[in-house]
Amino acid sequence: MRKEPYAVGNIIHVIKRGARGLEIVQDPGDRWRFLLMLRHLNDKYQPKDWLRDLVREDLVKTMQRPSFWPEQEHLTKILGFTLLDNHFHLILEETEDGGVTDFMRRLCSSMTKGFNERYGEKGSLFQGAFRSVTVTSDRQLQRLAIYVMVKNTLEMYPEGGLKEALKDLDNVWEWAVRYPYSSLGDHVSERSSLIVDKGVLGEIFPSPEIFKKFSFEVMKDYQNELITPLGGLTLEEPSL
């Protein structure tokens, strides 16, 4: 597992890809389990079998914690996320030494274990260690937020992906906000997934209208290839 010398207060973009580019989720059940892990594994408390505990109190279809678990103490702040078929993106804030690394270890181990048990596979689900880069300015964070939560969500648009979504962004926007496997809805609607802490992003984008307006500006630039460098923050493209 990759270990970075993150300082408390650092904002970090993390990406984790499936081994050999293969899918890490195959159906809505896998995707929902990913959300449950973001909700419950970001915690200093480590039950022997977190999923069994949810089943025990019939909480698998909710985001509620079992009654016998202690109060949640987060390992890190999850500011944003998007799950795609073969990888996921997270925007995390280091809130205590080693918190990001501990959370990623738990998340990736649990995803691999669950996938292998469900599909009869062996070995790691993922391609090596997670990749990460630290944000160094509010401007970078602004555009990174749009990259992670808007651009990548639009990649999942069922009627043709990002290319088609950009042709009709005004109408596709509502679909993107409702996409359940991204935190976009946490930032621009009344939805609360109980996963996201808006933190500094809530200060940078103090209203849904401001977030939407900036999103449209960035995506228009993206469509027109008027791309502002992000200094490798995307971890997969030189700029956005």
C-alpha positions, 0 to 999 in steps of 0.5 A: 500500500502506498504511503505518502508523507501527507501533512494534516490539512493536506487535500489529496486526489486519489485514484485506484484502478482495477488490475489490467484495466478490468472492472472493479464493479459489475452491477448495482449491488457492487456499486452500492457496496462501494458507497457502504464502504465509504460510509462505514470504513472511514472510521477508527472503529474496526468491527470484525465483519462490518457487513455482517453487522449491517445484515444483523440489524437490516441496514444493508439498504441504508446508510445507518450505522448499527446501534452497537457500534461506537460513535464514528471517528473518521480517519479522513474527510471525504470531500468528493468521489466518483465511482466508474466501472474500472476505477474510482476517484476520491478527494480526501483531506488528511485530518490526522497522521496516516489517516488517508493511508489507513482508510485506503488500506481498509477500503481496497482490502474490503473491496478486493475481499468482497469481489473475490468472494462474490465472483470466485476470484483470487488475488488483488482486484486493483492495479498496484498501489493507489496513486495520489497527488496533493493539491497546492492551491484553491484554484487547483482544488476548484478545478479538481472538484469539477474534474472528479465529480462532474467530468467523471460522472458525465463519463458514465452518461448512458446515452453516449458518455462524456462526448454526448453529455457535453452536447446537451449539458443543460439537460444532462446536468439533472441526470448527473446530479442524480447519479448515485455513485458520485458526490456531485449531488451532495454538493449541488442538491439537498441530498446527503449521502452521509459520506461527504464532508463538504469542508473547504469545498463548501467554502469555495462553492458556497451555493449550488448555483455557484458550483453549477456555474463554475462547472459549466464554465470548466466543461465548456473549456474542456469541450473547446479544448481551452484547458488550464493545466492542473499540474498532474492532479488528474493522475491520468491526463496532463491537464484539465 
